[in-house]
Amino acid sequence: MSILNVEHVTHGFGARQILDDSSFRLLKGEHVGLVGANGEGKTTFLNIITGKLMPDEGKIEWCKHITTGYLDQYSTLTPGKTIRDVLREAFQHLSDLEQEMLEMYEKMSDASDEEMASLMEEVGEIQEILDQSGYYTIDSKITEYANGLGLGEIGLDHDVTELSGGQRAKVLLTKLLLENPMILILDEPTNFLDENHIAWLRNFLQNYENAFILVSHDVPFMNSVVNVIYNIENAVLTRYTGNYDDFRRMYELKKRQTEQAYEKQQKEIAHLQEFIAKNKARAATATMARSRQKKLEGMEIITIAKEKVKPTFSFKSARTPGKVVIEGKNIIIGYDEPLTRAVDFQVERNQKIAIKGVNGLGKSTLIKTMLGIIKPIQGTVEHDQFVKYGYFQQEENASDKTALQEIWDEFPAMTNAEVRAALAKCGLTNEHITSQMRVLSGGENAKVRLCRLMLNEFNLLVLDEPTNHLDVLAKDALREAVDKFKGTVILVSHEPEFYEGVVTDVWNLENWTTKII
Protein backbone atom coordinates (compact mmCIF):
# COMPACT_ATOMS: atom_id res chain seq x y z
CA MET A 1 0.00 0.00 0.00
CA SER A 2 1.39 3.39 -1.03
CA ILE A 3 1.26 5.98 1.77
CA LEU A 4 2.90 8.80 -0.18
CA ASN A 5 3.17 9.43 -3.92
CA VAL A 6 5.34 12.21 -5.30
CA GLU A 7 4.96 12.56 -9.06
CA HIS A 8 7.10 14.60 -11.48
CA VAL A 9 8.13 17.25 -8.94
CA THR A 10 10.32 20.09 -10.14
CA HIS A 11 11.68 22.82 -7.88
CA GLY A 12 14.48 25.36 -7.90
CA PHE A 13 15.80 28.53 -6.28
CA GLY A 14 16.61 31.09 -8.96
CA ALA A 15 18.96 29.46 -11.44
CA ARG A 16 19.68 26.59 -9.06
CA GLN A 17 17.72 23.43 -9.87
CA ILE A 18 17.02 21.32 -6.77
CA LEU A 19 14.59 18.74 -8.18
CA ASP A 20 13.86 17.99 -11.83
CA ASP A 21 10.88 15.79 -12.76
CA SER A 22 11.50 13.66 -9.66
CA SER A 23 9.17 10.95 -8.39
CA PHE A 24 9.06 9.12 -5.05
CA ARG A 25 6.77 6.62 -3.34
CA LEU A 26 6.61 5.43 0.25
CA LEU A 27 5.00 2.09 1.02
CA LYS A 28 3.51 0.98 4.33
CA GLY A 29 6.22 -0.13 6.77
CA GLU A 30 9.14 0.99 4.59
CA HIS A 31 12.20 2.36 6.33
CA VAL A 32 13.66 4.81 3.82
CA GLY A 33 17.07 6.45 3.88
CA LEU A 34 17.28 9.70 1.86
CA VAL A 35 20.91 10.29 0.87
CA GLY A 36 22.93 12.71 -1.22
CA ALA A 37 25.83 15.12 -0.95
CA ASN A 38 25.54 18.38 1.01
CA GLY A 39 23.35 20.85 -0.85
CA GLU A 40 21.68 18.31 -3.16
CA GLY A 41 18.25 19.18 -1.73
CA LYS A 42 17.36 16.57 0.90
CA THR A 43 15.88 19.09 3.36
CA THR A 44 14.12 20.89 0.49
CA PHE A 45 12.49 17.61 -0.54
CA LEU A 46 11.31 16.99 3.05
CA ASN A 47 9.88 20.52 3.20
CA ILE A 48 7.97 19.86 -0.03
CA ILE A 49 6.39 16.58 1.07
CA THR A 50 5.42 18.06 4.45
CA GLY A 51 3.77 21.07 2.81
CA LYS A 52 6.23 23.67 4.14
CA LEU A 53 7.25 24.44 0.58
CA MET A 54 5.22 24.38 -2.65
CA PRO A 55 7.00 22.78 -5.62
CA ASP A 56 7.21 24.66 -8.91
CA GLU A 57 5.61 21.67 -10.65
CA GLY A 58 4.35 18.21 -9.76
CA LYS A 59 1.93 16.48 -7.42
CA ILE A 60 2.21 15.23 -3.82
CA GLU A 61 -0.47 12.81 -2.59
CA TRP A 62 -0.72 11.36 0.92
CA CYS A 63 -3.17 8.59 1.69
CA LYS A 64 -6.16 9.68 3.79
CA HIS A 65 -6.11 9.85 7.61
CA ILE A 66 -2.31 9.69 7.74
CA THR A 67 -0.41 11.13 10.72
CA THR A 68 3.12 12.40 10.21
CA GLY A 69 5.82 13.60 12.56
CA TYR A 70 8.67 15.76 11.23
CA LEU A 71 11.91 16.49 13.06
CA ASP A 72 13.95 18.95 11.05
CA GLN A 73 17.34 20.52 11.76
CA TYR A 74 15.80 23.84 12.79
CA SER A 75 12.81 22.91 14.98
CA THR A 76 12.10 25.18 17.94
CA LEU A 77 10.50 24.94 21.38
CA THR A 78 7.99 27.18 23.15
CA PRO A 79 9.81 29.15 25.90
CA GLY A 80 8.75 28.85 29.55
CA LYS A 81 7.85 25.15 29.60
CA THR A 82 9.60 22.28 31.34
CA ILE A 83 10.86 19.26 29.43
CA ARG A 84 8.04 17.21 30.98
CA ASP A 85 5.45 19.78 29.80
CA VAL A 86 6.72 19.52 26.24
CA LEU A 87 6.79 15.72 26.28
CA ARG A 88 3.23 15.55 27.62
CA GLU A 89 2.14 17.57 24.58
CA ALA A 90 2.68 14.38 22.59
CA PHE A 91 -0.50 13.08 24.23
CA GLN A 92 -2.50 16.30 23.99
CA HIS A 93 -5.19 14.67 21.84
CA LEU A 94 -5.72 12.05 24.56
CA SER A 95 -5.79 14.71 27.29
CA ASP A 96 -8.46 16.53 25.29
CA LEU A 97 -10.47 13.32 25.07
CA GLU A 98 -10.21 12.78 28.83
CA GLN A 99 -11.40 16.36 29.45
CA GLU A 100 -14.30 15.78 27.07
CA MET A 101 -15.19 12.61 28.99
CA LEU A 102 -15.11 14.42 32.36
CA GLU A 103 -17.44 17.10 31.00
CA MET A 104 -19.84 14.35 29.92
CA TYR A 105 -19.85 12.95 33.45
CA GLU A 106 -20.85 16.39 34.74
CA LYS A 107 -23.72 16.54 32.23
CA MET A 108 -25.05 13.21 33.51
CA SER A 109 -26.19 14.78 36.80
CA ASP A 110 -29.23 16.38 35.17
CA ALA A 111 -29.57 14.39 31.91
CA SER A 112 -32.75 12.67 30.75
CA ASP A 113 -32.81 8.90 30.27
CA GLU A 114 -32.32 9.29 26.54
CA GLU A 115 -29.42 11.76 26.98
CA MET A 116 -27.92 9.50 29.68
CA ALA A 117 -27.87 6.53 27.32
CA SER A 118 -26.17 8.61 24.62
CA LEU A 119 -23.62 10.03 27.08
CA MET A 120 -22.83 6.59 28.50
CA GLU A 121 -22.18 5.27 25.01
CA GLU A 122 -19.84 8.16 24.16
CA VAL A 123 -18.04 7.89 27.52
CA GLY A 124 -17.55 4.17 26.91
CA GLU A 125 -16.01 4.81 23.48
CA ILE A 126 -13.62 7.46 24.84
CA GLN A 127 -12.66 5.25 27.79
CA GLU A 128 -11.82 2.40 25.40
CA ILE A 129 -9.62 4.73 23.30
CA LEU A 130 -7.79 5.95 26.42
CA ASP A 131 -7.26 2.39 27.67
CA GLN A 132 -6.01 1.10 24.32
CA SER A 133 -3.66 4.09 23.94
CA GLY A 134 -2.08 3.45 27.35
CA TYR A 135 -3.12 6.91 28.48
CA TYR A 136 -2.93 6.04 32.18
CA THR A 137 0.70 4.90 31.86
CA ILE A 138 2.02 7.81 29.81
CA ASP A 139 4.22 9.09 32.63
CA SER A 140 6.16 5.83 32.71
CA LYS A 141 6.40 5.89 28.89
CA ILE A 142 7.69 9.47 29.01
CA THR A 143 10.32 8.43 31.56
CA GLU A 144 11.37 5.43 29.43
CA TYR A 145 11.82 7.46 26.24
CA ALA A 146 13.41 10.41 28.04
CA ASN A 147 15.98 8.16 29.72
CA GLY A 148 16.65 6.36 26.43
CA LEU A 149 17.62 9.64 24.76
CA GLY A 150 19.43 11.16 27.74
CA LEU A 151 16.87 13.68 29.00
CA GLY A 152 16.63 12.01 32.38
CA GLU A 153 20.20 13.13 33.07
CA ILE A 154 19.19 16.77 32.49
CA GLY A 155 16.02 16.52 34.62
CA LEU A 156 12.48 16.59 33.25
CA ASP A 157 11.55 19.63 35.36
CA HIS A 158 14.27 21.69 33.65
CA ASP A 159 13.03 24.81 31.80
CA VAL A 160 13.52 24.37 28.05
CA THR A 161 14.76 27.96 27.69
CA GLU A 162 17.87 26.97 29.67
CA LEU A 163 18.78 24.08 27.34
CA SER A 164 21.55 24.04 24.75
CA GLY A 165 20.70 23.61 21.07
CA GLY A 166 21.62 19.93 21.27
CA GLN A 167 19.46 19.35 24.34
CA ARG A 168 16.50 21.10 22.68
CA ALA A 169 16.89 18.82 19.67
CA LYS A 170 16.74 15.78 21.97
CA VAL A 171 13.52 17.06 23.58
CA LEU A 172 11.90 17.48 20.16
CA LEU A 173 13.04 14.03 19.05
CA THR A 174 11.70 12.40 22.22
CA LYS A 175 8.35 14.16 21.83
CA LEU A 176 8.11 13.07 18.22
CA LEU A 177 8.76 9.41 19.06
CA LEU A 178 6.16 9.54 21.85
CA GLU A 179 3.58 10.79 19.35
CA ASN A 180 4.03 7.51 17.42
CA PRO A 181 2.94 8.89 14.03
CA MET A 182 2.16 6.64 11.06
CA ILE A 183 5.16 8.21 9.30
CA LEU A 184 8.30 9.55 10.98
CA ILE A 185 10.40 12.06 9.06
CA LEU A 186 13.80 12.52 10.67
CA ASP A 187 16.45 14.99 9.45
CA GLU A 188 19.83 14.23 11.06
CA PRO A 189 18.42 12.85 14.36
CA THR A 190 21.78 11.56 15.66
CA ASN A 191 23.60 14.91 15.45
CA PHE A 192 23.25 15.64 19.16
CA LEU A 193 23.15 12.09 20.50
CA ASP A 194 26.05 10.22 22.07
CA GLU A 195 26.83 6.52 21.50
CA ASN A 196 24.41 5.16 24.15
CA HIS A 197 21.47 7.24 22.92
CA ILE A 198 22.21 6.46 19.27
CA ALA A 199 22.09 2.76 20.23
CA TRP A 200 18.68 3.31 21.88
CA LEU A 201 17.34 5.14 18.81
CA ARG A 202 18.76 2.45 16.53
CA ASN A 203 16.88 -0.24 18.44
CA PHE A 204 13.70 1.89 18.40
CA LEU A 205 13.80 2.39 14.62
CA GLN A 206 14.69 -1.24 13.91
CA ASN A 207 11.50 -2.26 15.71
CA TYR A 208 9.35 0.61 14.43
CA GLU A 209 6.28 -0.91 12.76
CA ASN A 210 5.33 2.20 10.81
CA ALA A 211 7.16 3.87 7.91
CA PHE A 212 9.90 6.46 8.26
CA ILE A 213 12.10 8.65 6.08
CA LEU A 214 15.57 9.26 7.50
CA VAL A 215 18.22 11.77 6.44
CA SER A 216 21.56 10.99 8.04
CA HIS A 217 25.25 11.12 7.20
CA ASP A 218 25.94 8.53 9.91
CA VAL A 219 26.52 5.53 7.62
CA PRO A 220 26.70 2.75 10.28
CA PHE A 221 23.47 4.06 11.84
CA MET A 222 21.65 4.27 8.51
CA ASN A 223 22.90 0.82 7.48
CA SER A 224 21.33 -0.71 10.57
CA VAL A 225 17.82 0.76 10.27
CA VAL A 226 16.79 1.28 6.60
CA ASN A 227 15.63 -1.14 3.92
CA VAL A 228 15.20 1.31 1.00
CA ILE A 229 17.48 4.11 -0.21
CA TYR A 230 16.53 7.13 -2.30
CA ASN A 231 19.57 8.90 -3.68
CA ILE A 232 19.21 12.54 -4.76
CA GLU A 233 21.84 13.57 -7.28
CA ASN A 234 21.81 16.23 -9.98
CA ALA A 235 18.16 17.06 -9.12
CA VAL A 236 16.99 13.46 -9.72
CA LEU A 237 15.70 10.91 -7.16
CA THR A 238 16.61 7.24 -7.71
CA ARG A 239 15.26 4.31 -5.67
CA TYR A 240 17.43 1.39 -4.49
CA THR A 241 16.35 -1.63 -2.45
CA GLY A 242 18.49 -2.48 0.59
CA ASN A 243 20.62 -0.53 3.07
CA TYR A 244 23.31 2.08 2.40
CA ASP A 245 26.05 -0.45 1.60
CA ASP A 246 23.72 -2.21 -0.87
CA PHE A 247 22.99 1.16 -2.47
CA ARG A 248 26.70 1.99 -2.85
CA ARG A 249 27.39 -1.36 -4.58
CA MET A 250 24.46 -0.92 -6.99
CA TYR A 251 25.32 2.75 -7.55
CA GLU A 252 28.94 1.99 -8.45
CA LEU A 253 27.88 -0.89 -10.72
CA LYS A 254 25.33 1.31 -12.51
CA LYS A 255 27.91 4.09 -12.82
CA ARG A 256 30.49 1.73 -14.41
CA GLN A 257 27.88 0.33 -16.82
CA THR A 258 26.83 3.85 -17.87
CA GLU A 259 30.47 4.90 -18.38
CA GLN A 260 31.16 1.82 -20.52
CA ALA A 261 28.00 2.41 -22.59
CA TYR A 262 28.98 6.09 -22.95
CA GLU A 263 32.47 5.25 -24.20
CA LYS A 264 31.09 2.68 -26.66
CA GLN A 265 28.51 5.16 -27.96
CA GLN A 266 31.08 7.95 -28.32
CA LYS A 267 33.24 5.67 -30.47
CA GLU A 268 30.21 4.80 -32.60
CA ILE A 269 29.30 8.50 -32.96
CA ALA A 270 32.85 9.37 -34.00
CA HIS A 271 32.84 6.51 -36.54
CA LEU A 272 29.48 7.62 -37.99
CA GLN A 273 30.54 11.29 -38.17
CA GLU A 274 33.77 10.32 -39.90
CA PHE A 275 31.90 8.16 -42.45
CA ILE A 276 29.34 10.93 -43.14
CA ALA A 277 32.05 13.57 -43.60
CA LYS A 278 33.96 11.40 -46.10
CA ASN A 279 31.01 10.11 -48.10
CA LYS A 280 28.18 12.71 -48.17
CA ALA A 281 29.64 14.55 -51.18
CA ARG A 282 30.22 11.47 -53.35
CA ALA A 283 27.23 10.40 -55.45
CA ALA A 284 28.06 6.70 -55.12
CA THR A 285 28.06 6.79 -51.28
CA ALA A 286 25.71 9.72 -50.52
CA THR A 287 22.75 7.39 -49.82
CA MET A 288 24.79 5.46 -47.24
CA ALA A 289 25.96 8.74 -45.68
CA ARG A 290 22.34 9.96 -45.37
CA SER A 291 21.42 6.63 -43.75
CA ARG A 292 24.22 7.06 -41.22
CA GLN A 293 23.11 10.67 -40.61
CA LYS A 294 19.56 9.48 -39.93
CA LYS A 295 20.86 6.85 -37.50
CA LEU A 296 22.97 9.49 -35.75
CA GLU A 297 20.05 11.91 -35.40
CA GLY A 298 17.76 9.18 -33.98
CA MET A 299 20.32 8.03 -31.43
CA GLU A 300 19.46 8.55 -27.74
CA ILE A 301 22.60 10.18 -26.44
CA ILE A 302 24.00 8.81 -23.18
CA THR A 303 25.20 11.51 -20.78
CA ILE A 304 27.45 11.12 -17.78
CA ALA A 305 26.69 13.11 -14.65
CA LYS A 306 29.29 15.70 -13.79
CA GLU A 307 31.57 14.47 -11.02
CA LYS A 308 30.78 16.02 -7.66
CA VAL A 309 33.39 18.39 -6.31
CA LYS A 310 35.26 16.50 -3.61
CA PRO A 311 36.25 18.75 -0.72
CA THR A 312 39.85 19.00 0.35
CA PHE A 313 40.63 20.29 3.81
CA SER A 314 44.07 21.20 5.16
CA PHE A 315 45.11 23.23 8.19
CA LYS A 316 48.21 25.45 8.33
CA SER A 317 50.51 25.24 11.33
CA ALA A 318 51.74 28.25 13.28
CA ARG A 319 55.06 28.35 15.14
CA THR A 320 55.77 25.45 17.48
CA PRO A 321 54.67 26.04 21.11
CA GLY A 322 56.30 24.63 24.25
CA LYS A 323 55.88 21.03 25.42
CA VAL A 324 52.77 21.74 27.56
CA VAL A 325 50.20 23.59 25.47
CA ILE A 326 47.41 23.83 28.09
CA GLU A 327 47.53 22.98 31.78
CA GLY A 328 44.53 22.87 34.11
CA LYS A 329 45.00 22.74 37.88
CA ASN A 330 42.23 21.83 40.33
CA ILE A 331 39.63 22.63 37.64
CA ILE A 332 35.86 22.48 38.17
CA ILE A 333 33.87 23.46 35.08
CA GLY A 334 30.32 24.75 34.90
CA TYR A 335 28.15 27.85 34.80
CA ASP A 336 25.73 28.20 37.71
CA GLU A 337 26.56 24.78 39.15
CA PRO A 338 29.57 22.42 38.96
CA LEU A 339 29.58 19.86 36.15
CA THR A 340 32.74 18.03 37.25
CA ARG A 341 34.76 17.18 40.30
CA ALA A 342 38.11 18.95 40.67
CA VAL A 343 40.57 17.62 38.08
CA ASP A 344 44.08 18.31 36.82
CA PHE A 345 44.97 17.90 33.14
CA GLN A 346 47.69 18.64 30.64
CA VAL A 347 47.52 18.94 26.86
CA GLU A 348 50.93 18.38 25.31
CA ARG A 349 52.36 19.51 22.00
CA ASN A 350 51.19 17.34 19.04
CA GLN A 351 48.80 15.38 21.26
CA LYS A 352 45.47 14.62 19.55
CA ILE A 353 42.64 14.20 22.05
CA ALA A 354 39.03 13.09 21.52
CA ILE A 355 36.60 14.12 24.26
CA LYS A 356 33.60 11.81 24.64
CA GLY A 357 30.74 11.30 27.08
CA VAL A 358 26.96 11.44 27.20
CA ASN A 359 25.32 14.75 26.32
CA GLY A 360 24.84 17.31 29.04
CA LEU A 361 28.08 16.55 30.90
CA GLY A 362 29.78 19.71 29.64
CA LYS A 363 32.03 18.71 26.72
CA SER A 364 31.55 22.10 25.01
CA THR A 365 31.87 23.84 28.39
CA LEU A 366 35.19 22.03 28.98
CA ILE A 367 36.53 23.18 25.61
CA LYS A 368 35.52 26.81 26.24
CA THR A 369 37.12 26.64 29.68
CA MET A 370 40.34 25.19 28.24
CA LEU A 371 40.47 27.98 25.66
CA GLY A 372 39.82 30.69 28.28
CA ILE A 373 36.50 31.74 26.70
CA ILE A 374 34.74 31.11 30.01
CA LYS A 375 36.18 30.92 33.51
CA PRO A 376 36.16 27.74 35.59
CA ILE A 377 34.13 27.64 38.79
CA GLN A 378 37.38 26.66 40.52
CA GLY A 379 41.01 26.30 39.53
CA THR A 380 43.29 27.84 36.91
CA VAL A 381 43.98 27.23 33.21
CA GLU A 382 47.36 28.22 31.79
CA HIS A 383 48.40 28.40 28.11
CA ASP A 384 51.87 28.22 26.65
CA GLN A 385 52.86 31.74 25.58
CA PHE A 386 52.96 30.75 21.89
CA VAL A 387 49.60 28.97 21.72
CA LYS A 388 47.41 30.08 18.82
CA TYR A 389 44.15 28.19 18.43
CA GLY A 390 41.60 27.66 15.68
CA TYR A 391 38.12 26.88 17.01
CA PHE A 392 35.17 25.27 15.19
CA GLN A 393 32.05 25.74 17.32
CA GLN A 394 29.25 23.20 17.42
CA GLU A 395 26.64 25.91 16.88
CA GLU A 396 27.01 29.25 15.15
CA ASN A 397 24.26 31.64 14.06
CA ALA A 398 24.08 31.97 10.27
CA SER A 399 24.25 35.52 8.90
CA ASP A 400 22.59 37.23 5.94
CA LYS A 401 25.99 37.56 4.24
CA THR A 402 26.90 35.40 1.27
CA ALA A 403 29.54 32.74 1.79
CA LEU A 404 31.89 34.87 -0.34
CA GLN A 405 31.34 37.96 1.83
CA GLU A 406 31.65 35.92 5.05
CA ILE A 407 35.23 34.97 4.14
CA TRP A 408 36.15 38.23 2.41
CA ASP A 409 35.18 40.35 5.43
CA GLU A 410 37.61 38.39 7.59
CA PHE A 411 40.38 38.30 4.96
CA PRO A 412 40.03 41.63 3.05
CA ALA A 413 43.54 41.38 1.56
CA MET A 414 42.49 38.37 -0.52
CA THR A 415 41.22 38.88 -4.07
CA ASN A 416 37.77 37.77 -5.20
CA ALA A 417 39.35 34.92 -7.14
CA GLU A 418 41.39 33.77 -4.12
CA VAL A 419 38.30 33.68 -1.86
CA ARG A 420 36.35 31.74 -4.49
CA ALA A 421 39.22 29.27 -4.92
CA ALA A 422 39.44 28.71 -1.14
CA LEU A 423 35.68 28.02 -0.89
CA ALA A 424 35.76 25.78 -3.97
CA LYS A 425 38.51 23.74 -2.36
CA CYS A 426 36.03 22.97 0.44
CA GLY A 427 33.57 21.51 -2.07
CA LEU A 428 31.39 24.60 -2.59
CA THR A 429 30.07 25.53 -6.05
CA ASN A 430 29.50 29.04 -7.40
CA GLU A 431 25.82 28.74 -6.40
CA HIS A 432 26.83 28.04 -2.78
CA ILE A 433 29.46 30.78 -2.76
CA THR A 434 26.96 33.45 -3.82
CA SER A 435 24.16 32.24 -1.50
CA GLN A 436 23.43 33.74 1.92
CA MET A 437 24.77 31.74 4.86
CA ARG A 438 21.27 31.41 6.33
CA VAL A 439 19.92 29.61 3.24
CA LEU A 440 22.80 27.16 2.93
CA SER A 441 22.30 23.62 4.20
CA GLY A 442 23.93 22.62 7.49
CA GLY A 443 26.74 20.84 5.63
CA GLU A 444 27.43 23.75 3.26
CA ASN A 445 27.47 26.13 6.23
CA ALA A 446 29.99 23.93 8.03
CA LYS A 447 32.24 23.91 4.94
CA VAL A 448 32.31 27.73 4.89
CA ARG A 449 33.30 27.77 8.55
CA LEU A 450 36.01 25.16 7.92
CA CYS A 451 37.28 27.30 5.03
CA ARG A 452 37.66 30.20 7.46
CA LEU A 453 39.80 27.98 9.71
CA MET A 454 41.94 26.81 6.79
CA LEU A 455 42.92 30.39 5.93
CA ASN A 456 44.39 31.01 9.39
CA GLU A 457 47.52 29.59 10.98
CA PHE A 458 47.42 27.96 14.41
CA ASN A 459 49.14 25.26 16.43
CA LEU A 460 46.05 24.12 18.36
CA LEU A 461 43.01 22.90 16.39
CA VAL A 462 39.78 22.65 18.42
CA LEU A 463 36.75 21.00 16.77
CA ASP A 464 33.40 20.67 18.55
CA GLU A 465 31.20 18.10 16.73
CA PRO A 466 32.51 19.13 13.29
CA THR A 467 30.87 16.21 11.43
CA ASN A 468 27.26 16.90 12.47
CA HIS A 469 26.08 18.00 9.01
CA LEU A 470 28.90 16.83 6.75
CA ASP A 471 28.30 14.25 4.03
CA VAL A 472 30.43 11.11 3.72
CA LEU A 473 33.03 12.60 1.34
CA ALA A 474 33.46 15.70 3.50
CA LYS A 475 33.83 13.61 6.67
CA ASP A 476 36.56 11.50 5.06
CA ALA A 477 38.37 14.63 3.85
CA LEU A 478 38.18 16.25 7.31
CA ARG A 479 39.38 13.09 9.02
CA GLU A 480 42.41 13.04 6.71
CA ALA A 481 43.12 16.73 7.37
CA VAL A 482 43.00 16.24 11.16
CA ASP A 483 45.32 13.25 10.83
CA LYS A 484 47.85 15.26 8.78
CA PHE A 485 47.73 18.44 10.88
CA LYS A 486 51.16 19.16 12.38
CA GLY A 487 49.95 20.43 15.71
CA THR A 488 47.75 19.71 18.72
CA VAL A 489 44.11 18.69 18.29
CA ILE A 490 41.21 18.68 20.77
CA LEU A 491 38.13 17.09 19.25
CA VAL A 492 34.59 16.50 20.53
CA SER A 493 32.72 13.86 18.56
CA HIS A 494 29.96 11.27 19.05
CA GLU A 495 31.29 9.26 16.11
CA PRO A 496 34.10 6.88 17.14
CA GLU A 497 34.58 5.85 13.50
CA PHE A 498 35.60 9.46 12.78
CA TYR A 499 38.30 9.84 15.42
CA GLU A 500 39.56 6.27 15.98
CA GLY A 501 42.96 5.79 14.39
CA VAL A 502 43.54 9.56 14.32
CA VAL A 503 43.70 10.61 17.98
CA THR A 504 46.40 9.66 20.46
CA ASP A 505 44.16 9.90 23.56
CA VAL A 506 40.47 9.70 24.47
CA TRP A 507 39.14 11.63 27.47
CA ASN A 508 35.84 10.30 28.79
CA LEU A 509 34.06 13.10 30.63
CA GLU A 510 31.90 10.52 32.39
CA ASN A 511 34.94 9.85 34.60
CA TRP A 512 35.02 13.51 35.68
CA THR A 513 31.34 14.28 36.15
CA THR A 514 29.49 14.82 39.41
CA LYS A 515 26.26 13.56 37.79
CA ILE A 516 24.83 10.08 38.17
CA ILE A 517 25.01 8.33 34.78
Secondary structure, DSSP 8 states (H G I E B T S, - for coil): -EEEEEEEEEEEETTEEEEEEEEEEEETT-EEEEE--TTSSHHHHHHHHTTSS--SEEEEEE-TT--EEEE-TT----TT-BHHHHHHGGGHHHHHHHHHHHHHHHHGGG--HHHHHHHHHHHHHHHHHHHHTTGGGHHHHHHHHHHHTTHHHH-TTSBGGGS-HHHHHHHHHHHHHHH--SEEEEESTTTT--HHHHHHHHHHHHT--SEEEEE-S-HHHHHHH-SEEEEEETTEEEEEES-HHHHHHHHHHHHHHHHHHHHHHHHHHHHHHHHHHHHTTSTTTHHHHHHHHHHHHT-----------------EE-S---SEEEEEEEEE-BSSSB-B--EEEEEETT-EEEEE--TTS-HHHHHHHHHTSS--SEEEEEE-TT--EEEE-S-----SSBHHHHHHHH-TTS-HHHHHHHHHHTT--HHHHTSBGGGS-HHHHHHHHHHHHHTSEESEEEEESTTTT--HHHHHHHHHHHHH-SSEEEEE-S-HHHHTTT-SEEEEGGGTBSS--
